[in-house]
Amino acid sequence: SSMVRGGLRDEVTVVAERPLFVLARAGDIEIQALVTAEPPHLVRGMSAHRIGAAVTDARVAAPPAEAAGEVPAAATEVAEEAFGELGLPGLVLASGTAGGPAWALARGWADLDRGEALSTAHRFPVYAITMLITATAVLRLVADGRVDLDDTVRDLLTTTDRYAELGTLIEEVTGQAYPDAAADLVLGPLGMSSSWFPATRPGAEERAVTGYELNREGSFRPAPERDPAPAPAAAGLWATASDLVRFGVGWSSLLPAELAREARRPQAWPHGEAMVAVGLGWRVNERLGVAGHGGRARGGSASFGVRLDSGQVFVAMTNRGIPIEPVNGRVGRAVRGELGPDA
């Protein structure tokens, strides 16, 4: 593309690499690439984004910050570095464990034109992370004997493009609209009181962030407003980072132990023998010891992960459509005292 053409005149530096994946930078361009597991390892995904060096917008030069709970110094350091490195209008990080302390950190702006500082209570669209809410709702119906897991439902849960069908299934079995059923089955029991499925795009009065993209001059402009997802079961949830932590800590308590284990057991490999497998709604990376999901669109990005060993939940959200998963990984590694970029 024209964006990459100029940046790639600079030397390419590899920031992180692991089998089938590389994160690199060239000038003010960050590049992520994934390849197939089978030779000749064809590229199956690539993205390129202008990062911090390209940002000229003075409105983000001195970002405010807010914290809830005892934020580890290592997490604060990652937030400060990532905010400038990537060129973000706003960033929220959060973490917690079952029975342990939870914390959240906000840096930057919820709305630049209004000068509204970002807080840990602001709501973000979480896009495809919604699928985990839907999967948990379906599994609750399975546990209650109202749905047969092996009567096509398992296949629906391991196929990313069929969550609209799962939403319809939930409506047919419960007799409720999907948002109401999801609230009764998942959001309410877990105390996710700041999460919901808006019928229209939420605004400032609902503490919803404004999504941004970077223009050619390096200034932030609002991304085209996105109407609520036509299939809310696939991508319709808006939530705070702290509510996603509540979900990560408590979702398994809603299910029988064996069914919860089955949800995170690798069941399909959509890209061959790649590192990331699919469970029942979950993305599972056994090599890195993480299960979770991510979501992104033009005006925002969210990353949700749970450590398979400790159950610690890590969440990262931004109101710019730039991959945020590497930041979430860095936070996890920094908090655990590990070095190296490939979280």
N, C-alpha and C positions, 0 to 999 in steps of 0.2 A: 504494500500500500504506500501511498505518498507519505504517510506519517513515518513509517519504518524506513523508507528509502534514505531520508536525511540522517536519521539517527544511526543507521548501520554503517555510516562512514567511520564512526568511532570504533574503538576496539571493543570487542564483546568480552564481557567478564562473567564467568559462571558464579552465581551467588549460592545456588544449592543444586545438588543433583542426587538422584537415586535411580535405581533401575526403572527405565521407561519414562523418566521425567527429568526435565531440566528447567531451572529458573535462572535467567541471565539478564544482564543489563548492557546496553550500548548507548552511551550518551544519556539523553533523558528518556530513553525507551526501556521499559521492562518487558521481557518476553517470557512466556511460559509455553512449554511444548511437551506433549505426551505422544508416545509411539505405541504401536501394537506390540504384543508380546511375541508374535510369530515373525520369523524372518520373512521379508526384508525389513521389518520394523517400520512400517509406514506410519507417517504422522497421522494421528487420529484426533488431535486437538491442538490448537495454537491460539494464543492471544497476545496482543501487544498493546501496551498502554503508556502514555506519557506520564512520567512520575514527577517527583518533587522539584527537580531542576528546571522543569518546564513551567512551573507555577509562578506567575507574576502578580497574583491577586493579593493586594496589601491587606485585605480583610482577614486573612488567615495567618498573618505574620505573628500575632501575639495571642494564641488560643487560650481561652479560659479552661479551667479544669475543675471537676467535682468528683468527690469520692464518697462511697458508701461502704462501711466496714473497714477492716484493716487491710489495705492494699499492699501487697509485697513490694518492696523497693524495686525488685527485679522487673515486676510487671509495669511499674511506673516508667522505668527506664526504657523498656521496649515501646511503650505507648509514645513517649517523647521522640524516640528515634524514628518509629514508623510514620508518625504524623508528618514529619518533614521529608523523610525519604520518599514516601509514596505520593505526597501532595494530596492531603485529605481535607475536606471541609469539617468533618466530624468523625470521631472514633469512640466506641464504647467497648471496653473489655470487662468480662465478669468471670467468676469462678466460684466453685463451692463443692463440698462433699457431703455425703449423708452423715448427719450427726456432727458435722464440723462447721467451721465458720465460712461464711460467704462474703464476697466482696464484689464491688463494681467500680469502675473508673470511667469517667466521661471526659473527653478532651475535644475542644473545638466548638462548632456551631450547629444548632438545629436548623436555623434559617439565617442566612447571611444578610439578606435585604432588611430584615427586621432587627438584626443584631441580637437574635435570641440565642443565648448560650445553651449548649447541649448539656443535658443532665442525665443522670442514671435512670431517671423516670421517663425519658422520652421513648416513644414507640417507633419501631422500624418495621417495614415489610420484611418478612423472613423468607419469602419465595418458596423454594423447594423444600426447605426444612419443614414446611407444613406437612409433608408426606409422613413424617414421623408421628405427628399428632393423629393423622388418619389411620396409620398402621396400628397405633395403640388402641384407637377406638374400635377398629375391626377385631383386634385380638381380645378385647374385653367381651365382644359379642361371641367370639369363639369360646372363651372361658365359661360363658354363661350357657353354652349349648345352643345358642340361637343361630350360629353360623358354623358350617363344617369347613375346617381349615383346608382339607384336601379336596374339596369340591370346587375346584378352579380358583379358590381364594388364595392359596399359596402362590399360584402362578401370577395372579394380579399383584401381590405384594412384592414380588421379585422383578416386576417389569415396570420401569419408571414412567412409561407413557400411558399407563392405564389407571391412574389414580382417580380420574373422573368417574370411572366405573365403580371404584370402591366407595366414592361419595354417594353414588346412586344406591349402592347396596346398603349402606348405612341408613339412608333415608327410608328404603323399603322395609328394612327389618325393624327400625325404631318407630316409624310413622312420624318422624320429625324432619324438619329441614336440617341439612347437614350442619350448619353453624350451631344450631341448638343442640343437636345430638352430640357434637364434638365437645361442646361446653359441659354437658351433663356427664359424658363418659370420661373426659380427660381434664379439661381446663379447670372446672369447678373442684373436683376431688383433689387436685394438686395445688389449689390456691393460686392459680394463674389469673389473678383478678385484673391484670393490666393487659390481657391478651384477648383479642376478639377478631371476628371476620366482618369488617365493615362492608356495608352495602354500597356505599359511595366512598370516594377517596377521602380519608380523614384529613382534618386541617389543624391549625394551631390550637384551637380550643380543646382538641383531643390529645394534645402533646405529641403530635405526629411530626416526624422530621420531614424536611424538604430534601428531595434528591437532586444531586448536581452532576454535571458533566463539565469537562474542561474545553474551552473554546480554543481557536487557533492562536489567540494572543496570550493564552495562559491564564485566563480569568474564568472563574466558575460562573456557570449559568444554570438555572433550573432545568433539570432533565424533563423531557415531555411527560406530562402527568399521565400516570398509568391508572386506568380504571381498575377496580377490583377484578381479580381473576375470574374468568367465566366459569372455571371449575374451582371453587374455593377449596375443595379437598386436596388439590394439587399444589396450590401456591397462594392461598388467600389470607393466611394468618398475618396479623400485625402483633408485635409483642415487644416487651422490654427485654433487655439482656438478662436481667435478674429472673424474669419469668421463665426464660429458656433454661437457666440454671435449675430452677425448681422442677422443670420437666425432666432434665437429665438426672437429677438426684432421685426423683420419686416415681418415674414412669413404671419401673419394674414392680413397685408395691401394688400396682393396680391389677397385676396378673399372677397366676400361679407360677411358682419358681421355674418349673420346667418349661413353660411356655415362654417366659421371659428369656431364658437361655436359648431357646430355639429361635427367637427373634433376632439374636445377634450371632447366630451360627451361619458361617458362609454357606450359601445355597446355590449361588449362580455367579459366573464370572463373565460379565457382559462383553469384556474385551479380551477373551482368552485367559491365559494364566497370568493375568496382571495382578498387581498387588492388592487392588481394591476389589473385594467381592461384595455381593449383595446378600443381605439377610432378609428378614421379613420387614421390609421398609428401610432397614439400616444399611449404611455403607460400612464395610468392615475391612480394616487394614491390620491384619494380624502381625505383620512384620514390624509396624510402628506401634502396635498395641493400642489402637484407637478405633472407636466406632462412632459414627455420627452422620452428618449431612451438611451440605452447603447450598447456598442459593444466591443468585445474582441476576440483576437486570441493569438497565442503563442508569438508573438513579440510586443504586444501592447494592450492597453485598453483605452477606452474613455467613458465618462459619460456626458450627456447633460440633463439639467433639467430647467424648467421654473416654477416659483411660480404662482399658479393659482390666488392668491389675488393681488399681486403687478406687475406681469409680469416680475420680475427680473430673468435674465438668469444666470445660473451657469454652467461652463464647466470645466472638469478636464481630462487631457490626460497624459499618460505615455507610454514610449517605452519599457515596460515589460508587459508580459501577466498575470497581477495580477489584481483582482477586484479593481477598482478605485472608484466605486460608493460611498462607505462609506466616502472617502475623500471629494468628492464633497458635500455630505450631511453635513459634519463637517464644511466646508467652509461656506455654506449657513447659518447654525445655528450660527457660530461664528460672521459672518458679521451682522446678525440680533440681536446679543447680547443675544442669547438664550443659555442655558446650556443643557447638556445631549447629549448622543452619537447617538440617533436613529433618525438622520436626514432623 
